[in-house]
Amino acid sequence: MAGTLPAAIQSPTIYAAALVAGGSNDAAARAYLRSLTGAEGRAAITKAGIESLAR
């Protein structure tokens, strides 16, 4: 299968990321989230074929 599904049958999958209160490595967690949401992270996600939902 190639391409996107019609909107009527497309069910988006939402991926979430968050910091955990009291986490053991807050700095690394913040850096990871920044890497996902930065320009390079967004480009890698798009290259993998994952589309962003409108905010």
Secondary structure, DSSP 8 states (H G I E B T S, - for coil): --S---TTT-----------TT-S-HHHHHHHHHHHHSHHHHHHHHHTT------
